[in-house]
Amino acid sequence: MRVFVVNSGSSSIKYQLVDVVSEQVALSGLLERLGQSGGDAADHESGMRVVLDRLGPEAASIAAVGHRVVHGGDVFTAPVVIDDEVVAGIRAVSSLAPLHNPANLAGIDAARLALPGVRHVAVFDTAFHQSMPAAAATYAIDRTVAAEHGVRRYGFHGTSHQFVAGRAAALLGRHLDDLKLIVLHLGNGSSATAVDGGRSIDTSMGLTPLAGLVMGTRSGDLDPGALLHLLRTGLSIDELDALLNSRSGLLGLTGSADMRDVMAAADAGDADAALALDVWAHRIRHYVGAYLAQLGGLDAVVFTAGIGENAPALRARALDGLGHLGLAIDADRNGSPSREARVISPDGAPVAVLVVPTNEELAIAQAAAALVG
């Protein structure tokens, strides 16, 4: 069964044709700079026609289309088959993700027009975290204001966290229902999630993807009073938005959003880069400790995504000093260049430490296939 996976951005369409049985990618590609001079297409609708031309006869094998949608609000707690009512529901919660949901909808509209003969499925980044208890999801602000404006913790990267948790259970030879995991999705965007019996019980991102860990250009956790201070002392709302989303994180601390640049600078003696790495690791350890307390025990910590999968030195740095919690890394295993899911903790460690490659496109394809049968 082949599922066509669409990840639509404001000026891009990333796509894969995935065989969910073999887990192989039959075809993949990216259209960029849609609507811009020299771009691949004039808009998403014409871009989807370009994609279908690239698919050629492979298009006939599509059994379903899976769409990544960033924010489902409180409305969408699981993947859904897309119809006009679902489109309206996604549009209604778009104020919670104004940079993402409208772009996702553009891709949905274009794909439904181009491929009307198959069912389309929306898979939401926020859905996995809808299992969080109210105590984890609720912010301590006026409840009437919170309800009116949809202010609560939603969490993101849910598709990745869910997929990786399942692969971690398989690697350990355990049932997911019996495991307590902390999944660290570490990339340009980063988040931590506590997974208890296959369910998200807490996660570091919040109302938006700004909260939590230090990221490439995003600040992560910040005293809300600091935001009020910046507004009162001269920054506009748009300037503050740009600061937190585009000029903070590693970029704000060092001048580069690329962790490889930051590591090289730190190795060369750059004090700002060294501090940035300390802040990055400090924040991760903060969440590992907090989630161990929330879980009431821990079977494994799982590293995934670009940094989590590919940076042995940063994995070691993130868990440094946590031996008293049963967390240790074997240097040889950690340094292995393997691309496979693997255990990097010593034999007999009370808590396993794993590296598990994520595959959000495959996860979306599997979710769509399961829903349409």
C-alpha positions as CSV (number, residue, x, y, z in Angstrom):
1,M,0.0,0.0,0.0
2,R,1.5,3.3,-1.1
3,V,0.7,6.6,0.6
4,F,1.6,10.0,-0.8
5,V,2.9,12.1,2.0
6,V,2.6,15.9,1.7
7,N,4.3,18.5,4.0
8,S,3.3,21.9,2.7
9,G,5.1,25.0,3.8
10,S,4.3,28.6,3.0
11,S,6.4,28.5,-0.2
12,S,7.3,24.9,-0.5
13,I,5.9,21.4,-1.0
14,K,7.9,18.4,0.4
15,Y,6.6,15.1,-0.7
16,Q,7.3,11.3,-0.5
17,L,5.6,8.3,-2.0
18,V,5.9,5.7,0.8
19,D,5.2,1.9,0.7
20,V,3.9,1.3,4.2
21,V,4.5,-2.4,4.0
22,S,8.2,-2.4,3.0
23,E,8.7,1.1,4.6
24,Q,10.6,2.1,1.4
25,V,10.4,5.4,-0.3
26,A,9.4,5.0,-3.9
27,L,9.9,8.6,-4.8
28,S,10.5,11.9,-3.0
29,G,11.2,15.5,-3.8
30,L,10.8,19.2,-2.9
31,L,9.4,22.2,-4.6
32,E,10.7,25.5,-3.3
33,R,10.1,29.3,-3.6
34,L,6.5,28.8,-4.7
35,G,5.0,32.2,-5.9
36,Q,8.5,33.7,-6.0
37,S,10.6,34.8,-9.0
38,G,12.6,31.8,-10.2
39,G,10.6,29.4,-8.0
40,D,9.4,25.9,-9.0
41,A,5.8,27.0,-9.4
42,A,3.4,30.0,-9.3
43,D,1.4,28.6,-6.3
44,H,0.5,25.4,-4.4
45,E,-2.1,24.4,-7.0
46,S,0.3,24.6,-9.9
47,G,3.0,23.2,-7.7
48,M,0.9,20.1,-7.1
49,R,0.5,19.6,-10.8
50,V,4.3,19.7,-11.1
51,V,4.5,17.0,-8.5
52,L,2.0,14.8,-10.3
53,D,4.0,15.2,-13.5
54,R,7.1,14.1,-11.6
55,L,5.2,11.1,-10.2
56,G,4.1,10.1,-13.7
57,P,2.6,6.5,-13.7
58,E,3.5,6.1,-10.0
59,A,0.5,8.3,-9.2
60,A,-1.8,5.5,-10.1
61,S,-0.5,3.5,-7.2
62,I,-1.5,6.1,-4.5
63,A,-3.9,4.5,-2.1
64,A,-4.2,7.6,0.2
65,V,-2.6,11.0,0.8
66,G,-1.3,11.9,4.2
67,H,-0.9,15.5,5.1
68,R,1.2,17.0,7.9
69,V,-0.8,19.6,9.9
70,V,1.0,21.4,12.6
71,H,-1.8,22.4,15.0
72,G,-5.0,20.6,15.7
73,G,-6.0,22.6,18.8
74,D,-8.4,20.8,21.1
75,V,-10.5,19.8,18.1
76,F,-8.3,17.1,16.5
77,T,-7.0,14.5,18.8
78,A,-6.1,11.8,16.2
79,P,-5.6,11.6,12.4
80,V,-8.8,12.2,10.4
81,V,-10.0,11.7,6.9
82,I,-10.3,15.2,5.3
83,D,-13.6,16.6,4.2
84,D,-14.9,20.2,4.0
85,E,-15.8,20.2,7.7
86,V,-12.3,19.1,8.7
87,V,-10.8,21.8,6.5
88,A,-13.0,24.4,8.2
89,G,-11.9,23.0,11.6
90,I,-8.2,23.3,10.7
91,R,-8.8,26.8,9.5
92,A,-10.6,27.7,12.8
93,V,-7.5,26.8,14.9
94,S,-5.0,28.5,12.5
95,S,-4.7,31.5,14.8
96,L,-2.7,29.1,17.1
97,A,-0.2,28.4,14.3
98,P,-0.4,31.3,11.9
99,L,2.9,30.5,10.1
100,H,2.0,26.8,9.6
101,N,-1.6,25.9,9.4
102,P,-2.5,28.2,6.5
103,A,0.4,26.7,4.5
104,N,-0.7,23.2,5.4
105,L,-4.2,24.0,4.2
106,A,-2.8,25.3,0.9
107,G,-1.2,22.0,0.3
108,I,-4.4,20.1,1.3
109,D,-6.5,22.2,-1.1
110,A,-4.1,21.7,-3.9
111,A,-3.7,17.9,-3.4
112,R,-7.5,17.3,-3.0
113,L,-8.0,19.1,-6.3
114,A,-5.2,17.2,-8.0
115,L,-6.0,13.8,-6.5
116,P,-9.8,13.7,-6.0
117,G,-10.1,9.9,-6.3
118,V,-8.3,9.0,-3.1
119,R,-8.9,9.8,0.5
120,H,-6.8,12.4,2.2
121,V,-5.8,12.2,5.8
122,A,-4.7,15.0,8.2
123,V,-2.0,13.9,10.7
124,F,-1.5,16.5,13.5
125,D,1.8,17.3,15.3
126,T,-0.3,18.1,18.4
127,A,-2.5,15.0,18.5
128,F,-0.1,12.7,20.4
129,H,0.0,15.1,23.3
130,Q,-3.7,15.3,23.8
131,S,-3.3,12.4,26.3
132,M,-1.6,14.8,28.7
133,P,-3.4,15.2,32.0
134,A,-5.0,18.5,32.7
135,A,-2.3,19.3,35.3
136,A,0.4,19.2,32.6
137,A,-1.6,21.0,29.9
138,T,-3.1,23.8,32.0
139,Y,-1.4,27.2,32.4
140,A,-2.1,29.1,35.7
141,I,-3.8,32.1,34.2
142,D,-7.4,33.3,34.4
143,R,-9.4,30.3,33.3
144,T,-12.0,32.3,31.4
145,V,-9.3,34.1,29.4
146,A,-7.5,30.8,28.7
147,A,-10.7,29.1,27.5
148,E,-11.7,32.1,25.3
149,H,-8.3,32.2,23.5
150,G,-7.4,28.5,23.6
151,V,-4.4,29.0,25.8
152,R,-3.0,25.7,27.1
153,R,0.0,23.4,26.5
154,Y,-0.5,21.6,23.2
155,G,3.0,20.3,22.4
156,F,4.5,19.5,19.0
157,H,6.7,17.0,17.2
158,G,4.0,14.5,18.3
159,T,4.3,12.3,15.2
160,S,8.0,11.9,15.8
161,H,7.7,11.3,19.5
162,Q,5.1,8.6,18.9
163,F,7.0,6.9,16.1
164,V,10.3,6.9,18.1
165,A,8.6,5.6,21.2
166,G,7.3,2.6,19.3
167,R,10.7,1.9,17.7
168,A,12.3,2.1,21.1
169,A,10.0,-0.5,22.5
170,A,10.8,-2.8,19.6
171,L,14.5,-2.3,20.1
172,L,14.3,-3.1,23.8
173,G,12.0,-6.1,23.0
174,R,9.4,-4.7,25.4
175,H,5.7,-3.8,25.0
176,L,5.3,-0.1,24.7
177,D,2.5,-0.3,27.3
178,D,5.0,-1.3,29.9
179,L,7.6,1.3,29.3
180,K,8.4,4.7,30.8
181,L,10.4,6.8,28.3
182,I,11.9,10.2,27.8
183,V,12.2,11.1,24.1
184,L,14.6,13.9,23.2
185,H,13.8,15.2,19.7
186,L,16.9,17.4,19.2
187,G,17.3,19.3,15.9
188,N,16.9,22.9,14.8
189,G,13.6,22.6,16.5
190,S,13.8,20.6,19.7
191,S,11.4,19.1,22.3
192,A,11.3,16.6,25.1
193,T,8.4,14.3,25.9
194,A,7.6,12.0,28.8
195,V,5.9,8.9,27.4
196,D,4.2,6.5,29.9
197,G,2.8,3.3,28.5
198,G,2.8,4.8,25.0
199,R,1.0,8.0,26.0
200,S,2.4,11.5,26.2
201,I,2.0,12.8,29.8
202,D,4.1,15.9,29.5
203,T,6.1,17.7,26.8
204,S,8.4,20.8,26.7
205,M,6.7,22.8,23.9
206,G,3.6,24.6,24.8
207,L,0.9,26.8,23.2
208,T,3.4,27.3,20.4
209,P,6.7,25.6,19.4
210,L,8.6,28.4,21.2
211,A,8.7,26.9,24.7
212,G,11.1,24.4,26.2
213,L,14.6,23.5,25.0
214,V,17.1,25.8,23.4
215,M,16.7,25.6,19.6
216,G,18.5,26.9,16.5
217,T,16.7,30.2,16.4
218,R,14.0,29.9,19.1
219,S,14.5,30.8,22.7
220,G,12.8,28.0,24.5
221,D,11.7,28.7,28.1
222,L,11.7,32.4,29.1
223,D,10.2,34.3,31.9
224,P,7.0,35.9,30.5
225,G,7.9,39.0,32.5
226,A,10.9,39.4,30.2
227,L,8.6,39.7,27.3
228,L,6.6,42.4,29.0
229,H,9.8,44.3,29.9
230,L,10.9,44.2,26.2
231,L,7.5,45.5,25.1
232,R,7.5,48.3,27.6
233,T,11.1,49.3,26.7
234,G,10.6,49.8,23.0
235,L,10.1,46.5,21.1
236,S,7.0,46.2,19.0
237,I,5.0,42.9,19.0
238,D,6.3,42.1,15.5
239,E,9.9,42.8,16.6
240,L,9.4,40.6,19.7
241,D,8.0,37.8,17.6
242,A,11.0,38.0,15.3
243,L,13.4,38.1,18.2
244,L,12.0,35.0,19.9
245,N,11.4,32.9,16.7
246,S,14.2,34.0,14.4
247,R,17.0,35.6,16.4
248,S,17.2,33.6,19.6
249,G,18.4,30.2,20.6
250,L,21.9,29.2,19.4
251,L,21.8,32.1,16.8
252,G,21.1,34.7,19.5
253,L,23.8,33.3,21.8
254,T,26.5,32.7,19.2
255,G,25.6,34.3,15.8
256,S,25.0,30.8,14.2
257,A,22.0,28.6,14.3
258,D,24.0,25.6,13.1
259,M,25.1,23.4,16.0
260,R,28.1,22.3,14.0
261,D,29.4,25.8,13.8
262,V,28.7,26.3,17.5
263,M,30.7,23.2,18.5
264,A,33.6,24.2,16.2
265,A,33.7,27.7,17.8
266,A,33.6,26.3,21.3
267,D,36.4,23.9,20.5
268,A,38.4,26.9,19.2
269,G,38.0,28.7,22.5
270,D,35.0,30.9,21.8
271,A,33.5,31.8,25.2
272,D,30.0,32.6,23.8
273,A,29.8,29.3,22.0
274,A,31.0,27.4,25.1
275,L,28.3,29.1,27.2
276,A,25.7,28.3,24.5
277,L,26.5,24.6,24.7
278,D,26.3,24.7,28.5
279,V,22.9,26.4,28.4
280,W,21.7,23.9,25.8
281,A,22.7,20.9,27.9
282,H,21.5,22.5,31.1
283,R,18.0,22.9,29.7
284,I,17.9,19.2,28.6
285,R,19.0,17.9,32.0
286,H,16.3,20.1,33.6
287,Y,13.6,18.3,31.6
288,V,15.1,14.9,32.0
289,G,15.0,15.3,35.8
290,A,11.5,16.8,35.8
291,Y,10.1,14.0,33.6
292,L,11.8,11.3,35.6
293,A,9.8,12.7,38.6
294,Q,6.6,12.9,36.6
295,L,7.0,9.3,35.3
296,G,7.8,7.8,38.7
297,G,10.6,5.7,37.1
298,L,12.4,5.4,33.9
299,D,13.3,2.6,31.5
300,A,15.0,4.6,28.7
301,V,16.1,7.9,27.4
302,V,15.8,8.1,23.6
303,F,17.7,10.5,21.3
304,T,16.4,11.3,17.9
305,A,16.3,13.9,15.1
306,G,19.3,15.7,13.5
307,I,21.4,16.5,16.5
308,G,20.1,13.6,18.6
309,E,21.0,11.0,15.9
310,N,24.3,12.5,14.6
311,A,26.2,14.2,17.5
312,P,27.8,11.7,19.9
313,A,29.6,14.5,21.8
314,L,26.3,16.3,22.4
315,R,24.5,13.2,23.5
316,A,27.2,12.6,26.1
317,R,27.1,16.3,27.2
318,A,23.3,16.3,27.6
319,L,23.4,13.4,30.1
320,D,26.7,14.4,31.8
321,G,26.4,14.3,35.6
322,L,23.2,12.2,35.7
323,G,24.9,8.9,36.7
324,H,23.1,9.2,40.1
325,L,19.8,8.8,38.1
326,G,21.1,5.6,36.4
327,L,22.0,7.3,33.2
328,A,25.3,6.5,31.6
329,I,26.7,6.3,28.0
330,D,29.2,3.8,26.7
331,A,31.8,5.9,24.8
332,D,32.5,3.2,22.1
333,R,28.8,2.6,21.4
334,N,28.0,6.3,21.4
335,G,30.8,7.0,18.9
336,S,29.6,4.3,16.5
337,P,28.7,5.8,13.0
338,S,25.8,3.4,12.7
339,R,22.6,4.8,11.2
340,E,20.4,2.1,12.9
341,A,18.5,2.2,16.1
342,R,20.8,1.1,18.8
343,V,21.6,1.0,22.6
344,I,24.4,3.3,23.6
345,S,24.4,2.7,27.4
346,P,26.7,0.1,29.1
347,D,25.5,-3.4,29.6
348,G,23.5,-3.7,32.8
349,A,22.7,0.0,33.1
350,P,19.6,0.6,35.2
351,V,18.3,3.0,32.5
352,A,18.8,2.3,28.8
353,V,20.0,5.1,26.6
354,L,19.0,4.7,22.9
355,V,19.5,6.4,19.6
356,V,16.5,5.9,17.3
357,P,16.2,7.5,13.9
358,T,12.9,9.3,13.4
359,N,10.9,9.1,10.2
360,E,7.9,11.5,10.4
361,E,7.0,10.8,6.7
362,L,6.7,7.1,7.4
363,A,4.7,7.8,10.5
364,I,2.3,9.9,8.6
365,A,2.0,7.3,5.9
366,Q,1.3,4.6,8.5
367,A,-1.3,6.7,10.2
368,A,-3.1,7.5,6.9
369,A,-3.0,3.8,5.9
370,A,-4.4,2.6,9.2
371,L,-7.2,5.1,9.0
372,V,-8.3,4.3,5.4
373,G,-7.7,0.6,5.7
